Amino acid sequence: MTIVAFSKIENGLMFNNKEWFFTYSMLPKGYEIQGGDVAIIELNNQVVMLCCKDSTIDGLGFSNIQDEIDYILGL
């Protein structure tokens, strides 16, 4: 399994050596939980699927997607 490593940046995330900023044109909250381990998040006016089982944020892994979203958004 490939782990996608994200890093938090001001108002967004960095991955694949590119800055991706939170946008809200398609998803009013900027994200939508799709299940216990999957969410979609809007970055640069694109919808990106995020799964807590195959991603890390700042080197941290999460057991459920809500905790990962809360960390990303600083909730």
Secondary structure as UniProt FT lines:
FT   STRAND          4..9
FT   TURN            10..11
FT   STRAND          12..15
FT   TURN            16..17
FT   STRAND          18..22
FT   TURN            28..29
FT   STRAND          31..33
FT   STRAND          38..43
FT   TURN            44..45
FT   STRAND          46..51
FT   TURN            52..53
FT   STRAND          55..57
FT   TURN            58..59
FT   HELIX           65..73
//
